[in-house]
């Protein structure tokens, strides 16, 4: 498989990343303000564009096997509210139950915040598994999304067979792609 890494021309606007891992790739990328567990994303009160990676184990198709901490599902709903208020992108597994719970639009439709859903495969961005993913985008029109790598052959790895760190890690080309989307957010009216 030949992978075309995402190489965006990045501008300098600061992007806030919510619910990142402690060892997140975002911490190495310029122009990001990263909230990991120690920094607590729930303390974010700003309104610049965001990238939200709320915990997904309670929302995914295998949620019935998950040991979800009290209040963990609320983090997904908080992330949706922030993306709707500030603009940006929320990343979650394909067909996440968060979509129904928060009234997020399915691919091909929009919600009253102008948000829409972009299905992607993180395998196109360097993940070892296909990792079907949905992105809820607010403040960026579909035509304005940066180009994405594409390959007819996806990696054969399986997320279920990976350790937690590898499952949760964001490949750097995917992180750069999400940053580029967030930087394209049109300024939102705070009213």
C-alpha positions in Angstrom: 0.0 0.0 0.0 1.3 3.4 -0.9 0.2 6.1 1.6 0.2 9.7 0.6 0.8 11.6 3.9 -1.3 14.6 4.5 0.9 17.7 4.1 -1.2 20.9 4.7 0.0 24.4 4.5 -0.9 25.4 8.1 -1.7 28.9 9.2 -1.0 30.2 12.6 -4.4 30.4 14.4 -4.4 28.5 17.7 -6.5 25.4 17.8 -7.7 23.9 21.1 -7.6 20.1 21.4 -10.0 18.7 24.0 -9.8 15.2 25.5 -6.3 14.4 24.2 -4.2 11.5 25.5 -1.3 12.5 27.9 1.1 11.4 25.2 -0.8 13.0 22.4 0.8 13.9 19.1 -0.9 17.3 19.3 1.5 18.3 22.0 4.4 18.1 19.4 2.5 20.1 16.8 2.7 23.9 16.7 -0.3 26.1 17.2 -2.3 23.8 19.5 -3.5 24.3 23.0 -4.0 20.8 24.4 -6.3 19.7 27.2 -5.5 16.2 28.3 -6.9 14.4 31.4 -4.6 16.3 33.8 -5.6 19.7 32.4 -9.3 18.8 32.3 -11.2 19.7 29.2 -14.2 20.6 31.2 -12.3 23.7 32.4 -12.2 25.0 28.7 -14.3 28.2 28.5 -12.8 29.8 25.4 -14.3 30.0 22.0 -11.6 29.5 19.4 -12.0 26.6 17.0 -11.6 23.1 18.6 -10.8 19.5 17.9 -12.6 17.2 20.3 -11.7 13.6 21.0 -14.1 12.7 23.8 -13.9 9.1 25.2 -15.7 6.7 22.9 -15.8 3.4 24.8 -19.3 4.1 26.1 -20.6 5.2 22.7 -19.1 2.6 20.3 -20.6 -0.5 18.9 -18.8 -2.6 21.7 -20.0 -0.3 24.5 -21.8 -3.1 26.2 -18.3 -4.5 27.1 -16.9 -1.2 28.3 -16.3 -0.2 31.8 -17.5 3.4 31.6 -16.6 5.7 34.5 -19.4 7.7 36.1 -19.9 10.9 34.1 -17.8 9.7 31.1 -20.7 9.8 28.7 -21.3 13.4 29.6 -17.9 14.3 28.2 -19.2 13.4 24.7 -22.2 15.7 25.1 -20.0 18.5 26.5 -17.7 18.1 23.4 -20.7 18.4 21.0 -21.8 21.6 22.8 -18.3 23.1 22.5 -18.0 22.3 18.8 -21.4 23.7 18.2 -20.6 26.9 20.1 -17.0 27.5 18.9 -16.8 25.6 15.6 -14.4 22.8 14.8 -14.5 19.1 14.6 -15.4 16.2 16.9 -13.9 12.8 16.1 -15.6 9.5 17.1 -15.9 6.0 15.8 -18.1 5.3 12.8 -21.8 4.9 13.8 -21.1 6.2 17.4 -24.2 6.2 19.6 -23.3 9.8 20.4 -24.8 10.8 17.1 -28.3 9.8 18.1 -27.9 11.0 21.7 -26.8 14.5 20.7 -29.0 14.7 17.5 -25.9 14.9 15.3 -26.6 14.6 11.5 -25.9 11.4 9.7 -23.6 11.7 6.6 -25.4 13.6 3.9 -27.5 15.9 6.1 -27.0 18.9 8.4 -28.2 20.1 11.7 -29.5 23.5 12.8 -25.9 24.6 13.8 -24.8 24.0 10.2 -22.9 20.9 11.3 -22.4 17.9 9.1 -20.7 14.5 9.3 -17.7 13.4 7.3 -16.9 9.7 7.3 -13.1 8.9 7.0 -10.8 6.0 7.5 -7.8 6.7 9.7 -6.0 4.0 7.8 -5.7 6.5 5.0 -3.7 8.7 7.4 -1.3 6.1 8.6 -3.2 4.1 11.3 -2.4 0.3 11.2 -6.1 -0.5 11.0 -8.8 1.0 8.7 -10.5 2.6 11.8 -13.7 3.9 10.3 -14.3 7.3 11.9 -17.0 10.0 11.8 -16.1 13.7 12.0 -18.8 16.1 13.1 -17.8 19.5 11.5 -19.2 22.9 12.4 -18.1 26.2 10.8 -16.5 24.7 7.7 -18.3 24.0 4.5 -17.8 20.5 2.9 -16.2 22.2 -0.2 -13.6 23.9 2.1 -12.3 20.7 3.7 -8.7 20.1 2.8 -7.9 17.3 0.5 -7.6 13.9 2.0 -5.3 11.0 1.1 -7.0 8.0 -0.4 -5.9 4.5 -1.2 -8.1 1.7 -2.6 -6.4 -0.7 -0.2 -6.9 -0.2 3.5 -4.6 -1.6 6.2 -5.6 -5.1 7.4 -5.0 -4.5 11.1 -7.9 -4.8 13.6 -8.4 -2.2 16.3 -9.8 -4.8 18.6 -6.4 -6.6 18.5 -4.4 -3.5 19.4 -3.4 -2.3 22.9 -5.2 0.8 24.3 -2.4 3.2 23.4 -2.3 2.1 19.8 -6.1 2.1 19.5 -6.4 5.6 20.9 -3.4 7.2 19.3 -4.0 9.8 16.6 -1.7 9.4 13.6 0.2 12.6 13.0 -1.1 13.1 9.4 -4.7 12.7 10.8 -3.9 15.2 13.5 -2.6 17.7 11.0 -5.7 17.2 8.8 -8.0 17.9 11.8 -6.0 21.0 12.7 -6.3 22.2 9.1 -10.1 21.7 9.3 -10.3 23.6 12.6 -8.2 26.5 11.2 -10.7 26.9 8.4 -13.6 27.5 10.8 -15.4 30.7 9.9 -15.6 33.0 12.9 -18.7 32.1 14.8 -21.2 34.6 16.2 -21.0 34.2 20.0 -24.6 35.4 20.4 
